[in-house]
Amino acid sequence: MPRWADLSTGRRRAGVLAGNFDAAIAPLRERPSWWPNTRQYSARVVLRVREVGVERAVTDRAVRGWLLRALNEWRAGRGGAIDPSRLSRRLTAPTYLEALRSAETITLARFDPDVDAGVLAELFDGLVGIKRSEAQVVAISKTLCHLLPELIAPFDGVITCGFFDWNALPKVADQGWLADVYAVLGGIARKVGARRLERLGTPAWPLDPAVGAALRIGQGRVVDLGLEGYRRARDEPWYVP
């Protein structure tokens, strides 16, 4: 069995993280480098998606350009560049736009594997090929995290693998694996609660309240920061190896 198919460590840690979420994320909330700012394309994309909706955003050529630059900010092109033409074609395909519309009302805290795994698989499957590499899952998850911030958590080889105790991610995500992983991530989000996730996703340093609210990260990224906080909390009494 591939190591990334074993979710036993992640399931064991999930309840501990949910019960100590504020403590886990607190050090990251104090460091602006972990948060979006108005100079970043990443923030521009999320702001635009919230303003006009995901379908209108991805059909806007300028926003797709911002998205490509945001993915570069997030180093999603390591090991293989993201192809701008493929990204545009896949994002604007009619069936893909329908999948985005279906997913726009789903939040991580309300994710139901039995109901929502199919559309999640459509979202990941529909973007396979955007990167000139066999490994697709990181770039796809980071793309979707910008477009569906209340649902999608970004995957990477440090935070995600560190929390689940994997040595690597699959190159491409299938529906069963996504359903299992999102059952764990959704369980954390549900236990923390949507209101706390919103509060914890709002920058903690002094900002104009309107700016702080606009720069709020979505539930997916908040949980992702929680995974990183857990990974760094090895000396805490509540940490579970």
C-alpha positions in Angstrom: 0.0 0.0 0.0 1.4 3.4 -0.9 2.2 5.4 2.2 -0.1 8.2 1.2 -3.0 5.8 1.3 -2.5 5.3 5.0 -4.6 7.9 6.9 -4.3 6.3 10.4 -1.8 8.9 11.7 -3.9 11.8 10.3 -7.1 10.4 11.8 -5.4 10.0 15.2 -4.0 13.5 15.1 -7.2 15.2 13.7 -9.1 15.1 17.0 -6.1 16.4 18.9 -5.6 19.3 16.5 -9.3 20.2 16.6 -9.3 20.2 20.4 -6.2 22.5 20.5 -6.7 24.4 17.3 -6.3 27.9 18.7 -3.0 26.9 20.3 -1.7 25.2 17.2 -2.4 28.1 14.8 -1.5 31.0 17.3 2.2 31.2 16.3 1.3 31.4 12.6 -1.3 34.1 13.2 1.5 36.3 14.6 3.6 36.1 11.5 2.4 38.2 8.5 4.6 36.2 6.1 2.0 33.4 6.3 -0.9 35.7 5.3 -2.0 37.4 2.1 -1.4 41.1 1.5 -2.7 43.5 -1.1 0.6 43.4 -3.0 0.1 39.7 -3.8 -1.7 38.3 -6.8 -3.0 35.5 -4.5 -5.0 38.0 -2.5 -6.3 39.7 -5.7 -7.7 36.4 -6.9 -9.5 35.5 -3.7 -10.9 39.0 -3.4 -12.2 38.9 -7.0 -13.7 35.4 -6.5 -15.6 36.6 -3.4 -16.7 39.8 -5.2 -18.1 38.3 -8.4 -18.3 34.5 -7.9 -16.0 31.8 -9.1 -17.6 31.3 -12.6 -17.4 34.9 -13.6 -13.9 35.1 -12.1 -12.4 32.2 -14.1 -14.0 33.4 -17.4 -12.2 36.7 -16.9 -8.9 36.7 -18.8 -7.3 39.2 -16.4 -8.2 37.1 -13.3 -6.7 34.0 -15.0 -3.5 35.9 -15.4 -3.6 36.9 -11.8 -4.2 33.2 -10.9 -1.2 32.1 -12.9 1.0 34.7 -11.1 -0.5 33.6 -7.7 0.5 30.0 -8.4 4.0 31.2 -9.1 3.9 33.1 -5.7 2.9 29.8 -4.1 5.7 28.0 -6.0 3.2 25.6 -7.6 5.4 25.3 -10.7 8.3 23.7 -9.1 9.3 20.6 -11.0 7.3 21.6 -14.0 5.9 24.8 -15.3 2.1 25.4 -15.4 0.9 25.8 -19.0 -1.2 29.0 -19.3 -3.2 27.8 -22.3 -4.1 24.5 -20.7 -5.0 26.2 -17.5 -7.4 28.5 -19.3 -9.0 25.8 -21.4 -9.6 23.5 -18.5 -11.0 26.2 -16.2 -13.4 27.5 -18.8 -14.7 24.2 -20.2 -18.5 24.1 -19.8 -18.5 21.0 -17.7 -15.8 22.4 -15.5 -17.7 25.6 -14.9 -20.7 23.5 -13.9 -18.5 21.6 -11.3 -17.2 25.0 -9.9 -20.8 26.2 -9.6 -21.8 23.0 -7.8 -18.8 23.3 -5.4 -19.2 27.0 -4.6 -21.8 26.4 -1.9 -19.9 23.6 -0.2 -17.7 24.5 2.8 -15.0 22.4 4.4 -16.9 22.4 7.7 -20.0 21.0 6.0 -18.2 18.5 3.6 -20.0 15.2 3.4 -17.9 12.5 1.7 -20.9 10.5 0.7 -22.5 13.5 -1.1 -19.6 15.8 -2.1 -16.8 13.5 -3.1 -18.0 13.2 -6.7 -17.8 17.0 -7.4 -14.4 17.1 -5.6 -13.1 14.5 -7.9 -14.5 16.3 -11.0 -12.6 19.4 -9.8 -9.3 17.7 -9.5 -9.7 15.5 -12.6 -10.6 18.4 -14.7 -7.3 20.2 -14.1 -5.0 17.2 -14.7 -2.5 18.3 -17.3 -2.1 22.0 -16.3 1.5 21.3 -15.2 4.2 20.0 -17.4 5.0 17.2 -15.0 3.6 13.8 -13.9 3.0 15.2 -10.4 -0.2 17.2 -10.6 -1.9 17.2 -7.2 0.0 20.0 -5.6 -0.6 22.5 -8.5 -4.2 21.5 -8.8 -5.0 21.9 -5.1 -3.3 25.3 -5.0 -5.3 26.4 -8.0 -8.6 25.3 -6.4 -7.7 26.8 -3.0 -7.8 30.2 -4.7 -11.0 29.6 -6.5 -12.9 27.7 -3.7 -11.2 29.0 -0.5 -14.0 27.9 1.8 -13.7 24.3 0.6 -10.2 23.4 -0.8 -7.1 23.0 1.3 -3.8 23.2 -0.5 -1.6 20.1 -0.5 2.2 20.0 -0.4 5.0 17.8 0.5 5.8 19.6 3.8 2.6 20.6 5.6 0.2 17.9 4.3 2.8 15.1 4.3 4.1 16.2 7.7 0.7 16.0 9.4 -0.3 12.7 7.8 3.2 11.2 8.2 3.6 10.5 4.5 6.8 10.6 2.6 5.1 11.9 -0.6 1.8 12.7 -2.2 0.2 10.8 -5.1 0.9 12.3 -8.5 -2.8 12.4 -9.3 -5.7 12.3 -6.8 -8.5 9.7 -7.3 -12.0 10.1 -5.8 -11.6 7.5 -3.1 -8.4 9.1 -1.8 -9.9 12.6 -1.9 -13.0 11.5 -0.1 -10.9 9.9 2.7 -8.5 12.9 3.1 -11.3 15.4 3.0 -13.3 13.4 5.6 -10.3 14.1 7.9 -9.9 17.7 7.0 -13.6 18.3 7.0 -13.9 16.7 10.4 -11.3 19.1 11.8 -13.2 22.1 10.3 -16.5 20.9 11.6 -15.2 20.5 15.2 -13.5 23.9 15.1 -16.7 25.4 13.7 -17.3 27.9 10.9 -17.4 31.0 13.1 -14.0 30.2 14.8 -12.5 29.4 11.4 -13.7 32.8 10.1 -12.2 34.6 13.1 -8.9 32.6 13.0 -8.7 33.3 9.2 -8.8 37.0 9.7 -5.3 38.6 10.0 -4.4 39.2 13.7 -2.2 42.3 13.3 -3.5 45.9 13.3 -5.4 46.6 10.1 -8.3 48.7 9.1 -11.3 46.3 9.9 -12.5 46.4 6.3 -9.0 45.5 5.0 -8.7 42.7 7.6 -12.0 41.3 6.6 -11.2 41.5 2.9 -7.9 39.6 3.4 -9.6 36.8 5.4 -8.4 33.4 4.2 -10.9 30.6 3.6 -11.7 27.5 5.7 -9.4 25.3 3.6 -6.3 27.5 4.2 -7.1 28.0 7.9 -7.2 24.2 8.4 -4.0 23.9 6.4 -2.3 26.4 8.7 -3.6 24.3 11.6 -1.8 21.3 10.1 1.4 23.3 10.0 0.9 24.5 13.5 0.4 21.0 14.7 3.6 19.9 12.8 5.5 22.6 14.8 4.0 21.7 18.2 6.1 18.6 18.9 7.1 20.0 22.4 3.5 20.7 23.5 2.0 18.3 26.0 -1.0 17.7 23.8 1.0 16.6 20.7 0.4 13.1 19.5 3.2 11.5 17.4 
